Amino acid sequence: MAGTHAQAASRDYISIVGSSTVYPFATVVAERFGRSTEFSVPKIESTGSGGGLKLFCEGLGENTPDITNASRAIKSSEIELCASNGVDEIIEVKIGYDGIAFANAKDAEHLEISRAQLFMALAKDLPDASGELKPNPYNKWSDIDPSLPDYEIEVLGPPPTSGTRDAFVELVMEEGCAEVPAVAALEDQDEDVFEAVCKSMREDGRFIEAGENDNLIVQKLVASPEAFGIFGFGFLEENSDKVQPAHIGGVIPTFETIGDGSYPVSRSLFFYVKKAHVDVIPGMAEYLAEFTSQDAIGEFGYLTDRGLIPLDQREWTKVRNAVVNLEPNL
């Protein structure tokens, strides 16, 4: 460990990777931290939740990140990977909540849609009339239901390394597939096939992986008014002059509907910390204190202005105590 400490100490800034959704929140905290302390501004890279956790779990020392942001909880396989590489004291920090928006250009037709209809539009394979799985036959939204727009299906979304993609699959695709009777029937026949159908996204050009840059998705939606995009509520708020969210299950994503749980596509946001780096990298403890302060993530904190839905007081107290006491909690 002494060698690890000596290596890490040669780096005088905090290294952060991970979620594109948490990235803007972390960036605001880092900039304020850099202005208000004597420490260097942390270096933050948007790698996606999965990509960030992979880097984070590579080991300890100067060449590995200190913190990784995530728009989903760490998986048990990732905890095992970390442990196998000596990263065995991890502090999970829940910072608040976010909703995933399904949005299009502000001046385009507004969409009201169900999770079942979204699944039918984006699933790689669907059962035909005889129950046999075939490539998704739908080319237009109106092919699924005449009440939907007569647009070609074109959806820009995150890649598999993204926590937003993971959450969209879990909260929309898996929930929606269970609401389609022909697909739900597959569960009784073959649970593995059913699960694969529910989780697989189209690869025929109707669903387009747009990388980890949510701003790029917004730009493409403005340029292509019949296209739709998938990204976090924070980006929706930042670009409310350019894009509009769809109603999903009759509910539109807002600060209130995400906070009270009525918007069906909501998730928790996190970052993960290597305890072994806290006393080695200059400013780590101070950055953690800033990010988890009431001023930042409290009910009226500055990150709520950027679209973060805050924790309730009980949850915040638990998070704050874990950070102050540097308690590994996984």
Backbone torsions as a table, in degrees:
resi	resn	phi	psi	omega
1	MET	NA	-32.4	-179.9
2	ALA	-60.9	-40.2	178.0
3	GLY	-63.8	-40.7	178.5
4	THR	-61.5	-44.5	179.6
5	HIS	-61.9	-43.4	-178.7
6	ALA	-63.6	-40.2	178.5
7	GLN	-64.5	-50.9	-176.1
8	ALA	-62.3	-34.4	-177.6
9	ALA	-65.7	-18.5	179.2
10	SER	-75.8	-7.6	175.2
11	ARG	-102.4	125.5	-173.7
12	ASP	-103.7	18.2	177.3
13	TYR	-137.1	157.4	178.5
14	ILE	-82.0	132.3	178.7
15	SER	-105.0	121.9	-175.5
16	ILE	-127.8	136.2	177.6
17	VAL	-129.0	-177.0	169.5
18	GLY	116.6	-149.7	-166.7
19	SER	-53.2	134.9	174.3
20	SER	-71.5	-24.2	178.7
21	THR	-74.1	-40.8	-179.9
22	VAL	-79.9	-21.4	-176.7
23	TYR	-48.0	-52.0	-178.0
24	PRO	-64.3	-32.3	176.9
25	PHE	-67.3	-46.7	179.9
26	ALA	-63.2	-35.5	-179.6
27	THR	-65.3	-42.7	178.1
28	VAL	-61.7	-44.8	178.9
29	VAL	-62.4	-44.7	-177.9
30	ALA	-61.9	-41.1	-179.8
31	GLU	-65.8	-43.0	177.9
32	ARG	-65.0	-41.8	178.4
33	PHE	-60.0	-43.1	179.7
34	GLY	-65.5	-35.5	-179.5
35	ARG	-76.1	-32.1	-170.0
36	SER	-101.2	-2.0	179.1
37	THR	-130.2	176.0	178.2
38	GLU	-89.6	1.9	-176.6
39	PHE	-86.5	158.6	177.2
40	SER	-67.1	152.8	174.7
41	VAL	-68.2	128.3	178.5
42	PRO	-57.9	147.9	176.1
43	LYS	-94.4	123.3	-175.7
44	ILE	-121.3	130.1	177.3
45	GLU	-118.8	136.5	177.4
46	SER	-91.9	100.9	-175.3
47	THR	-113.7	-3.5	-169.8
48	GLY	87.3	153.9	-177.3
49	SER	-61.4	-49.0	-179.0
50	GLY	-64.3	-42.9	178.3
51	GLY	-64.0	-38.8	179.5
52	GLY	-66.8	-43.3	179.5
53	LEU	-65.9	-34.2	176.9
54	LYS	-62.6	-45.1	177.9
55	LEU	-65.3	-43.9	-178.7
56	PHE	-58.9	-38.8	-174.7
57	CYS	-85.6	4.4	-179.2
58	GLU	-70.5	-19.1	178.3
59	GLY	147.2	-166.0	178.9
60	LEU	-107.4	159.3	174.3
61	GLY	115.7	175.9	-171.7
62	GLU	-55.6	-34.0	-173.8
63	ASN	-89.7	9.3	177.7
64	THR	-122.3	153.5	-179.0
65	PRO	-67.3	153.3	176.6
66	ASP	-87.3	-33.7	-174.0
67	ILE	-138.7	144.2	169.9
68	THR	-129.3	133.1	176.8
69	ASN	-85.2	149.3	-178.5
70	ALA	-150.5	136.0	176.4
71	SER	-99.7	24.6	170.9
72	ARG	-156.3	163.7	177.9
73	ALA	-72.8	149.7	176.9
74	ILE	-61.7	142.1	-179.9
75	LYS	-86.6	157.3	179.0
76	SER	-61.5	-34.1	178.9
77	SER	-66.3	-31.9	178.5
78	GLU	-74.9	-36.4	175.3
79	ILE	-62.2	-41.0	178.5
80	GLU	-65.5	-40.7	177.7
81	LEU	-62.0	-46.2	177.5
82	CYS	-56.2	-49.7	-176.6
83	ALA	-61.3	-37.7	-179.2
84	SER	-66.8	-19.7	179.4
85	ASN	-107.9	16.9	175.0
86	GLY	87.0	2.5	178.4
87	VAL	-94.2	85.3	-171.7
88	ASP	-116.0	2.1	174.4
89	GLU	-124.8	96.9	-175.1
90	ILE	-117.8	135.3	175.7
91	ILE	-105.8	118.5	175.5
92	GLU	-88.6	127.4	-178.7
93	VAL	-121.2	110.7	176.7
94	LYS	-86.8	123.7	-174.0
95	ILE	-102.7	-17.1	-177.9
96	GLY	157.3	-158.2	-175.8
97	TYR	-127.2	160.5	179.8
98	ASP	-147.2	154.4	171.2
99	GLY	-110.9	153.3	175.1
100	ILE	-99.1	122.0	-179.2
101	ALA	-92.1	144.1	168.0
102	PHE	-112.6	107.9	-164.7
103	ALA	-131.4	161.3	172.9
104	ASN	-140.5	-179.6	-175.9
105	ALA	-60.2	146.8	-175.9
106	LYS	-57.4	-37.3	-176.0
107	ASP	-92.9	8.2	178.3
108	ALA	-90.9	175.7	-180.0
109	GLU	-67.2	132.9	179.2
110	HIS	-73.2	143.4	-175.3
111	LEU	-110.6	131.3	168.5
112	GLU	-118.4	121.3	-168.3
113	ILE	-147.3	157.6	176.2
114	SER	-103.1	164.4	176.6
115	ARG	-66.0	-32.8	177.1
116	ALA	-63.3	-41.3	179.1
117	GLN	-68.3	-38.0	176.0
118	LEU	-63.6	-42.4	177.1
119	PHE	-59.3	-45.8	-178.1
120	MET	-64.0	-30.1	178.9
121	ALA	-76.2	-31.2	-168.2
122	LEU	-113.5	-7.9	179.8
123	ALA	-67.7	142.7	179.3
124	LYS	-66.6	-45.0	-178.9
125	ASP	-129.8	148.8	176.4
126	LEU	-137.9	150.0	177.0
127	PRO	-72.6	139.8	175.4
128	ASP	-84.0	-170.3	-175.5
129	ALA	-59.9	-27.9	-179.5
130	SER	-91.1	-0.2	179.8
131	GLY	90.4	1.2	179.4
132	GLU	-83.1	135.5	-179.0
133	LEU	-72.0	130.6	179.0
134	LYS	-135.6	157.6	175.2
135	PRO	-55.4	142.5	-177.5
136	ASN	-49.3	121.8	-175.7
137	PRO	-88.3	-7.9	-171.6
138	TYR	-82.7	125.8	178.4
139	ASN	-106.3	-29.3	179.4
140	LYS	-121.7	152.6	176.1
141	TRP	-59.8	-39.3	-178.4
142	SER	-67.8	-16.8	174.1
143	ASP	-66.7	-30.2	-179.6
144	ILE	-78.3	-43.8	179.3
145	ASP	-155.5	129.7	-178.1
146	PRO	-59.9	-18.9	179.7
147	SER	-76.4	-14.9	-179.9
148	LEU	-84.9	160.2	-175.8
149	PRO	-59.3	148.5	177.4
150	ASP	-85.1	54.7	-179.8
151	TYR	-109.1	149.3	166.8
152	GLU	-61.7	139.3	177.6
153	ILE	-72.1	115.9	176.5
154	GLU	-144.4	111.2	-175.8
155	VAL	-125.9	126.4	177.7
156	LEU	-99.4	126.2	-177.2
157	GLY	-148.7	178.5	-175.5
158	PRO	-78.4	160.9	179.2
159	PRO	-80.4	174.4	-177.7
160	PRO	-62.2	-20.9	179.0
161	THR	-75.6	-7.3	-173.5
162	SER	-89.6	137.8	173.1
163	GLY	-66.2	-30.1	176.2
164	THR	-63.4	-41.3	176.9
165	ARG	-62.7	-47.0	179.1
166	ASP	-56.2	-46.7	-177.1
167	ALA	-68.7	-37.8	178.7
168	PHE	-63.8	-43.2	178.5
169	VAL	-61.6	-44.8	-177.8
170	GLU	-68.2	-46.2	-170.8
171	LEU	-88.1	-22.5	-178.9
172	VAL	-112.7	-58.3	-174.2
173	MET	-64.6	-50.4	-177.2
174	GLU	-68.5	-37.6	177.5
175	GLU	-70.9	-41.1	-178.2
176	GLY	-67.0	-38.6	-177.0
177	CYS	-65.5	-32.5	179.3
178	ALA	-69.4	-16.6	-179.7
179	GLU	-93.5	-2.8	177.5
180	VAL	-100.2	109.9	-171.7
181	PRO	-53.5	-42.1	-177.5
182	ALA	-65.3	-32.1	178.1
183	VAL	-80.8	-42.3	179.5
184	ALA	-58.2	-31.5	-180.0
185	ALA	-64.7	-24.6	-179.6
186	LEU	-65.1	-27.6	-176.1
187	GLU	-60.5	-37.5	179.8
188	ASP	-73.3	-27.2	-177.3
189	GLN	-82.2	-46.6	-177.5
190	ASP	-158.5	104.2	-174.3
191	GLU	-63.1	-35.6	179.6
192	ASP	-66.0	-42.1	178.2
193	VAL	-64.3	-45.0	178.3
194	PHE	-56.2	-47.0	-179.1
195	GLU	-63.7	-41.2	-179.9
196	ALA	-64.8	-41.0	179.7
197	VAL	-63.8	-41.8	-177.3
198	CYS	-66.8	-30.5	-172.6
199	LYS	-98.2	-12.8	-172.5
200	SER	-89.1	127.5	178.3
201	MET	-94.2	154.4	-179.6
202	ARG	-57.8	147.1	178.2
203	GLU	-127.0	20.2	-176.4
204	ASP	-101.9	14.2	178.6
205	GLY	97.7	-9.6	177.9
206	ARG	-76.7	-34.8	171.3
207	PHE	-106.4	125.1	-173.6
208	ILE	-116.6	119.8	175.4
209	GLU	-73.3	118.5	-172.7
210	ALA	-105.9	17.5	178.3
211	GLY	79.4	-169.4	-176.2
212	GLU	-93.4	3.9	-176.9
213	ASN	-97.3	98.4	-178.2
214	ASP	-66.9	-28.4	176.8
215	ASN	-62.0	-34.2	178.5
216	LEU	-65.1	-38.5	177.2
217	ILE	-61.2	-46.0	179.6
218	VAL	-58.5	-45.0	179.2
219	GLN	-59.9	-40.9	-178.9
220	LYS	-69.2	-34.4	177.8
221	LEU	-65.3	-40.5	178.2
222	VAL	-63.1	-38.5	-179.5
223	ALA	-77.1	-22.7	-177.1
224	SER	-129.9	86.5	-172.4
225	PRO	-62.6	-15.1	178.9
226	GLU	-94.1	-1.8	179.5
227	ALA	-90.2	158.8	176.5
228	PHE	-124.1	157.1	-179.4
229	GLY	-135.2	156.1	179.4
230	ILE	-117.5	121.0	178.1
231	PHE	-163.0	172.5	-176.0
232	GLY	-72.4	158.1	-178.7
233	PHE	-58.9	-35.0	-179.9
234	GLY	-59.0	-41.5	178.1
235	PHE	-70.0	-32.9	175.0
236	LEU	-61.8	-45.9	179.6
237	GLU	-61.9	-44.1	-178.9
238	GLU	-64.4	-26.9	-173.7
239	ASN	-119.2	30.6	-175.7
240	SER	-65.3	-14.7	175.3
241	ASP	-82.2	-10.4	-175.4
242	LYS	-115.9	-31.7	-175.3
243	VAL	-131.5	158.8	179.0
244	GLN	-130.0	143.9	-179.6
245	PRO	-86.1	150.8	171.7
246	ALA	-78.9	152.7	165.0
247	HIS	-77.8	126.7	175.7
248	ILE	-114.5	120.4	-175.8
249	GLY	61.7	29.8	177.6
250	GLY	83.3	4.1	-176.1
251	VAL	-124.3	137.3	178.0
252	ILE	-100.3	145.0	179.1
253	PRO	-72.5	122.8	173.9
254	THR	-139.1	170.4	176.3
255	PHE	-53.5	-42.3	-175.2
256	GLU	-75.0	-44.5	-175.0
257	THR	-71.4	-28.0	174.8
258	ILE	-74.7	-42.9	-178.7
259	GLY	-63.8	-36.7	-178.3
260	ASP	-92.7	-0.6	175.5
261	GLY	83.1	4.1	-178.4
262	SER	-77.1	-25.0	174.4
263	TYR	-77.7	123.4	-169.0
264	PRO	-73.5	-12.9	-175.8
265	VAL	-112.8	68.1	-177.5
266	SER	-121.0	152.2	-178.6
267	ARG	-151.6	165.9	177.4
268	SER	-90.0	151.7	177.5
269	LEU	-116.4	144.7	-173.3
270	PHE	-139.6	166.3	153.5
271	PHE	-138.5	157.7	-175.7
272	TYR	-122.0	138.7	-171.7
273	VAL	-123.4	136.9	171.3
274	LYS	-84.4	112.6	-179.9
275	LYS	-59.3	-35.6	-177.5
276	ALA	-62.1	-20.6	-178.2
277	HIS	-92.9	-14.6	-170.6
278	VAL	-60.7	-43.7	-177.3
279	ASP	-86.9	1.4	-175.3
280	VAL	-107.6	-44.2	-178.7
281	ILE	-84.9	123.9	-178.3
282	PRO	-58.8	128.4	173.7
283	GLY	91.6	-2.3	-177.1
284	MET	-58.5	-52.0	-177.6
285	ALA	-61.3	-39.2	-178.7
286	GLU	-68.8	-38.1	178.0
287	TYR	-65.4	-43.3	179.1
288	LEU	-62.0	-40.2	179.0
289	ALA	-64.4	-40.0	179.1
290	GLU	-65.7	-47.3	-174.9
291	PHE	-64.6	-34.5	-176.5
292	THR	-97.4	11.2	179.7
293	SER	-74.0	157.9	173.7
294	GLN	-61.5	-33.2	179.2
295	ASP	-61.3	-30.2	-177.8
296	ALA	-93.4	-56.6	-172.0
297	ILE	-114.3	9.8	176.1
298	GLY	-72.3	178.1	-175.4
299	GLU	-54.6	-36.0	179.9
300	PHE	-116.4	25.6	-178.5
301	GLY	-69.4	162.9	-175.8
302	TYR	-68.2	-20.5	177.8
303	LEU	-77.1	-20.7	175.4
304	THR	-66.6	-27.6	176.0
305	ASP	-67.1	-20.2	179.2
306	ARG	-96.7	2.9	176.0
307	GLY	107.8	0.2	177.8
308	LEU	-73.3	131.7	175.5
309	ILE	-90.6	119.7	-169.2
310	PRO	-75.7	158.2	171.8
311	LEU	-69.8	156.9	170.8
312	ASP	-76.4	170.0	-172.4
313	GLN	-60.7	-38.0	-179.0
314	ARG	-65.0	-45.1	179.8
315	GLU	-66.2	-41.2	-178.9
316	TRP	-61.6	-42.7	-179.8
317	THR	-60.2	-41.2	178.9
318	LYS	-63.5	-44.3	179.1
319	VAL	-63.9	-46.6	-177.8
320	ARG	-61.3	-41.8	179.7
321	ASN	-63.6	-40.0	179.6
322	ALA	-62.2	-37.9	-179.3
323	VAL	-74.4	-46.9	-178.9
324	VAL	-61.2	-40.3	-177.4
325	ASN	-91.5	-0.1	-178.1
326	LEU	48.6	56.0	-176.3
327	GLU	-94.9	108.9	170.7
328	PRO	-58.3	131.8	-171.2
329	ASN	-132.0	24.8	176.2
330	LEU	-116.5	NA	NA
